[in-house]
C-alpha cells in the first residue's frame, strides 16, 4: 500500500512547499465560507449532483465538512494520517454513488477559487507563483487519493464478480462431470441388459425358433455395438473431449433397425413397417447431413 511519503515524492512536494501552504491557513480560514458557497452553488446547478443535496440539513453538514477539508489543505501535517483522512472522503463519495467525473469537475472549482484567492492577496509575481505551485500540488494530491478510492472500489467489484463467477463455473463443471459419470454407469447397466437380451435370443435359436432367434440376436448385437460406441464417446467426454452427436443418432438408427427386424418377424401391418422404414430414412438423411457439417467444420 502506498504511503503519503511516496505520494509526496512522486509530486516533488517539498518541505518548503509544505511550509508555504501552512502559512496560508489564516487566509484559508477567512475564505472558507466563500469557498463553500461557490462550491455548492456549482453542485446545485448540476442535476446529477443536485440529487444528493436535496436535504437542507445534509447540505449544511456537507458544507461544514467541506470547509474543514478546505482549511486542512493549508494545515498539515501531510502524513499518513492525512492520507487516511482523504481516503475516507473518497470512499464516502463512492458509497453514495457519486461519479468520479463530478469529483474531478468539482475539484476544478476549488482550484480556480484558490488561484483567484492568491491573485487577490499576493500581488508579487514570484511569491504568488511559488504559493500557487504548492497549492496546486496539494489539490492534485487530494484528487489523486480520492480517484484511487474509486479505482479500488471498481477493482473490488471486478474481483468479487470474477471469484463468484469462477466458483459458479467450477461448481457447474463438477455437477456436469458427476452427471456424465452417472450416465456412463447407466450405459454400463443398459449394456449388461442388452447382453442378457442377446443371451435370451440365443436361447430362442436352441429352442427351434431359428429365424426369430438369429434376427433378434443380430439386432441385439447391433444395439450392443452402438452402446459400446456411446460409452466410449462418454468416456472421451469425461476426459475433456467433445460429445459426438453422430453416435447418439447412430444408436437411434440401430434401435430402429432392430425394431424393423422384429416387426418383420411379427408380421406387422405394412403401414407400421412403412412408418418405421420412413423414420429410418429420415434419420439416415439427418445422419448424413450432420456428418457432412462436421466434416466441413474440420476442413
C-alpha positions as CSV (number, residue, x, y, z in Angstrom):
1,X,0.0,0.0,0.0
2,X,1.3,3.4,-1.0
3,X,2.4,5.9,1.8
4,X,2.0,9.6,1.9
5,X,5.8,10.0,1.8
6,X,5.8,8.1,-1.6
7,X,3.0,10.2,-3.0
8,X,4.8,13.5,-2.0
9,X,8.0,12.2,-3.6
10,X,6.1,11.5,-6.8
11,X,4.7,15.0,-6.9
12,X,8.1,16.5,-5.8
13,X,6.2,18.1,-2.9
14,X,9.0,19.6,-0.8
15,X,9.1,20.6,2.9
16,X,9.4,24.2,1.8
17,X,6.1,23.9,-0.1
18,X,4.5,22.4,3.0
19,X,5.6,25.4,5.0
20,X,4.3,27.8,2.3
21,X,0.9,26.1,2.5
22,X,0.7,26.2,6.2
23,X,1.5,29.9,6.1
24,X,-1.8,30.3,4.1
25,X,-4.0,28.8,6.7
26,X,-5.2,32.2,8.1
27,X,-6.2,33.2,4.6
28,X,-8.0,29.9,4.0
29,X,-9.9,30.3,7.3
30,X,-11.0,33.8,6.1
31,X,-12.2,32.5,2.8
32,X,-13.7,29.1,3.7
33,X,-17.3,30.4,3.8
34,X,-17.0,31.9,0.3
35,X,-15.4,28.7,-1.0
36,X,-18.2,26.5,0.4
37,X,-20.9,28.8,-1.1
38,X,-19.3,28.8,-4.5
39,X,-18.6,25.0,-4.4
40,X,-22.2,24.0,-3.5
41,X,-23.8,26.5,-5.8
42,X,-21.8,24.8,-8.6
43,X,-23.0,21.4,-7.5
44,X,-26.6,22.5,-7.1
45,X,-26.5,23.7,-10.7
46,X,-25.9,20.2,-12.0
47,X,-29.0,18.0,-11.9
48,X,-26.9,14.8,-11.3
49,X,-25.2,16.2,-8.2
50,X,-28.2,18.3,-7.0
51,X,-30.0,15.0,-6.4
52,X,-27.6,14.3,-3.5
53,X,-28.2,17.7,-1.9
54,X,-32.0,18.0,-1.6
55,X,-31.9,17.6,2.2
56,X,-31.2,21.1,3.8
57,X,-29.8,19.5,7.0
58,X,-27.5,17.3,4.9
59,X,-26.4,20.3,2.8
60,X,-25.4,22.2,5.9
61,X,-23.5,19.3,7.3
62,X,-21.7,18.8,4.0
63,X,-20.8,22.5,3.8
64,X,-19.2,22.3,7.2
65,X,-17.3,19.2,6.3
66,X,-16.1,20.8,3.1
67,X,-14.9,23.9,4.9
68,X,-12.9,21.8,7.3
69,X,-11.4,19.9,4.3
70,X,-10.5,23.2,2.6
71,X,-8.7,24.5,5.7
72,X,-6.9,21.2,6.0
73,X,-5.3,21.8,2.6
74,X,-3.3,24.5,4.3
75,X,-2.9,23.0,7.8
76,X,-0.7,19.9,7.6
77,X,1.0,17.7,8.6
78,X,0.8,15.9,5.3
79,X,1.5,12.5,6.7
80,X,-0.1,9.0,6.6
81,X,-2.9,10.2,8.8
82,X,-3.7,12.9,6.3
83,X,-3.7,10.2,3.6
84,X,-6.2,8.2,5.6
85,X,-8.5,11.2,6.0
86,X,-8.6,11.9,2.3
87,X,-9.1,8.2,1.5
88,X,-12.2,8.3,3.8
89,X,-13.5,11.3,1.9
90,X,-13.0,9.4,-1.4
91,X,-14.7,6.3,-0.1
92,X,-17.6,8.3,1.2
93,X,-18.1,9.6,-2.4
94,X,-18.0,6.1,-3.7
95,X,-20.6,4.9,-1.1
96,X,-23.2,7.5,-2.0
97,X,-22.7,6.7,-5.7
98,X,-21.2,10.0,-6.8
99,X,-19.4,9.5,-10.1
100,X,-15.7,10.2,-10.3
101,X,-16.3,12.7,-13.1
102,X,-18.2,15.1,-10.8
103,X,-15.4,14.9,-8.1
104,X,-12.9,15.9,-10.8
105,X,-15.1,18.7,-12.1
106,X,-15.8,20.0,-8.5
107,X,-12.1,19.9,-7.7
108,X,-11.6,22.3,-10.7
109,X,-13.8,24.8,-8.9
110,X,-11.6,24.6,-5.8
111,X,-8.5,25.1,-7.9
112,X,-9.9,28.2,-9.6
113,X,-11.0,29.6,-6.2
114,X,-7.5,29.1,-4.7
115,X,-5.9,30.7,-7.8
116,X,-8.2,33.7,-7.5
117,X,-7.6,34.0,-3.8
118,X,-3.9,34.1,-4.3
119,X,-4.1,36.7,-7.1
120,X,-6.2,39.0,-4.9
121,X,-3.8,38.7,-1.9
122,X,-0.3,38.3,-3.3
123,X,0.5,41.0,-6.0
124,X,4.1,40.0,-6.3
125,X,4.5,37.6,-9.2
126,X,7.3,35.3,-7.8
127,X,5.8,34.9,-4.4
128,X,2.4,34.2,-5.9
129,X,3.9,31.7,-8.3
130,X,5.5,29.6,-5.5
131,X,2.3,29.7,-3.5
132,X,0.2,28.7,-6.4
133,X,2.5,25.8,-7.3
134,X,2.4,24.5,-3.8
135,X,-1.4,24.9,-3.6
136,X,-2.0,23.1,-7.0
137,X,0.3,20.2,-5.8
138,X,-1.8,19.6,-2.7
139,X,-5.0,19.8,-4.7
140,X,-3.7,17.3,-7.2
141,X,-2.6,15.0,-4.4
142,X,-6.0,15.1,-2.9
143,X,-7.6,14.4,-6.2
144,X,-5.2,11.5,-6.8
145,X,-6.0,9.9,-3.5
146,X,-9.8,10.3,-4.0
147,X,-9.6,8.9,-7.5
148,X,-7.7,5.9,-6.2
149,X,-10.6,5.2,-3.9
150,X,-12.8,4.9,-7.0
151,X,-10.3,2.6,-8.7
152,X,-10.0,0.4,-5.7
153,X,-13.8,0.1,-5.4
154,X,-14.1,-0.9,-9.1
155,X,-11.3,-3.4,-8.8
156,X,-13.1,-4.9,-5.7
157,X,-16.3,-5.3,-7.7
158,X,-14.4,-6.9,-10.6
159,X,-12.5,-9.3,-8.4
160,X,-15.7,-10.2,-6.4
161,X,-17.6,-10.8,-9.7
162,X,-14.6,-12.9,-11.0
163,X,-14.4,-15.0,-7.9
164,X,-18.1,-15.6,-7.8
165,X,-18.2,-16.5,-11.5
166,X,-15.3,-18.8,-11.1
167,X,-16.9,-20.6,-8.2
168,X,-20.2,-21.0,-10.1
169,X,-18.5,-22.2,-13.2
170,X,-16.4,-24.7,-11.2
171,X,-19.5,-26.0,-9.4
172,X,-21.3,-26.3,-12.7
173,X,-18.4,-28.2,-14.3
174,X,-18.2,-30.6,-11.3
175,X,-22.0,-31.1,-11.4
176,X,-21.9,-31.8,-15.2
177,X,-18.9,-34.2,-14.6
178,X,-21.0,-36.0,-12.0
179,X,-23.9,-36.3,-14.3
180,X,-21.6,-37.8,-17.0
181,X,-20.4,-40.4,-14.5
182,X,-23.9,-41.3,-13.7
183,X,-24.6,-41.6,-17.4
184,X,-21.7,-43.9,-18.0
185,X,-22.8,-46.1,-15.1
186,X,-26.3,-46.1,-16.6
187,X,-25.0,-47.0,-20.0
188,X,-23.0,-49.9,-18.5
189,X,-26.1,-51.1,-16.8
190,X,-28.1,-50.9,-20.1
191,X,-25.3,-52.7,-21.9
192,X,-25.4,-55.6,-19.5
193,X,-29.2,-55.7,-20.1
194,X,-28.5,-55.9,-23.9
195,X,-26.1,-58.8,-23.2
196,X,-28.8,-60.5,-21.3
197,X,-31.2,-59.8,-24.2
198,X,-28.7,-61.3,-26.6
199,X,-28.4,-64.4,-24.5
200,X,-32.2,-64.7,-24.5
201,X,-32.2,-64.5,-28.3
202,X,-29.7,-67.3,-28.5
203,X,-32.0,-69.4,-26.3
204,X,-34.7,-68.9,-28.9
205,X,-32.3,-70.4,-31.5
206,X,-31.8,-73.5,-29.4
207,X,-35.5,-73.8,-28.8
208,X,-36.0,-74.3,-32.5
209,X,-37.2,-70.7,-33.5
210,X,-34.0,-70.2,-35.5
211,X,-35.2,-67.4,-37.8
212,X,-36.6,-65.3,-34.9
213,X,-33.6,-66.0,-32.7
214,X,-31.0,-65.1,-35.3
215,X,-32.6,-61.9,-36.4
216,X,-33.3,-60.8,-32.8
217,X,-29.7,-61.7,-31.8
218,X,-28.4,-59.7,-34.8
219,X,-30.5,-56.7,-33.6
220,X,-29.2,-57.1,-30.1
221,X,-25.6,-57.3,-31.3
222,X,-26.1,-54.1,-33.3
223,X,-27.6,-52.3,-30.2
224,X,-24.7,-53.7,-28.0
225,X,-22.2,-52.4,-30.6
226,X,-23.7,-48.9,-30.5
227,X,-23.9,-49.0,-26.7
228,X,-20.1,-49.6,-26.7
229,X,-19.6,-46.6,-29.1
230,X,-21.8,-44.4,-26.9
231,X,-19.9,-45.4,-23.7
232,X,-16.6,-44.8,-25.5
233,X,-17.9,-41.4,-26.5
234,X,-19.0,-40.5,-22.9
235,X,-15.6,-41.6,-21.5
236,X,-13.8,-39.3,-24.0
237,X,-16.2,-36.5,-22.9
238,X,-15.2,-37.1,-19.3
239,X,-11.6,-36.8,-20.3
240,X,-12.2,-33.4,-21.9
241,X,-13.2,-34.5,-25.4
242,X,-16.2,-33.3,-27.4
243,X,-19.5,-35.1,-27.5
244,X,-20.1,-36.6,-30.9
245,X,-23.8,-36.3,-31.8
246,X,-23.4,-38.8,-34.6
247,X,-23.0,-41.6,-32.0
248,X,-26.3,-40.6,-30.5
249,X,-28.1,-40.6,-33.8
250,X,-26.5,-43.9,-34.7
251,X,-27.9,-45.5,-31.5
252,X,-31.4,-44.4,-32.5
253,X,-30.8,-45.8,-36.1
254,X,-29.6,-49.1,-34.8
255,X,-32.5,-49.4,-32.3
256,X,-34.9,-48.6,-35.2
257,X,-33.3,-51.3,-37.4
258,X,-33.8,-53.8,-34.6
259,X,-37.4,-52.8,-34.3
260,X,-37.9,-53.2,-38.1
261,X,-36.4,-56.8,-37.9
262,X,-38.7,-57.7,-35.0
263,X,-41.7,-56.1,-36.8
264,X,-40.9,-58.2,-39.8
265,X,-40.9,-61.4,-37.7
266,X,-44.2,-60.3,-36.1
267,X,-45.7,-59.8,-39.5
268,X,-46.9,-56.3,-38.5
269,X,-49.1,-54.3,-40.9
270,X,-47.5,-52.7,-43.9
271,X,-48.4,-49.2,-42.6
272,X,-46.4,-49.9,-39.4
273,X,-43.4,-51.2,-41.3
274,X,-43.7,-48.4,-43.8
275,X,-43.7,-45.9,-40.9
276,X,-40.6,-47.5,-39.4
277,X,-38.9,-47.5,-42.8
278,X,-39.7,-43.9,-43.4
279,X,-38.4,-42.9,-40.0
280,X,-35.2,-44.8,-40.7
281,X,-34.8,-42.9,-44.0
282,X,-35.3,-39.6,-42.3
283,X,-32.7,-40.5,-39.6
284,X,-30.3,-41.6,-42.3
285,X,-30.6,-38.2,-44.0
286,X,-30.1,-36.4,-40.7
287,X,-27.0,-38.6,-40.0
288,X,-25.6,-37.8,-43.4
289,X,-26.2,-34.0,-43.0
290,X,-24.6,-33.9,-39.5
291,X,-21.6,-35.9,-40.7
292,X,-21.2,-33.6,-43.7
293,X,-21.4,-30.5,-41.5
294,X,-18.8,-31.9,-39.1
295,X,-16.5,-32.8,-42.0
296,X,-16.8,-29.3,-43.3
297,X,-16.0,-27.8,-39.9
298,X,-12.8,-29.8,-39.7
299,X,-11.7,-28.7,-43.1
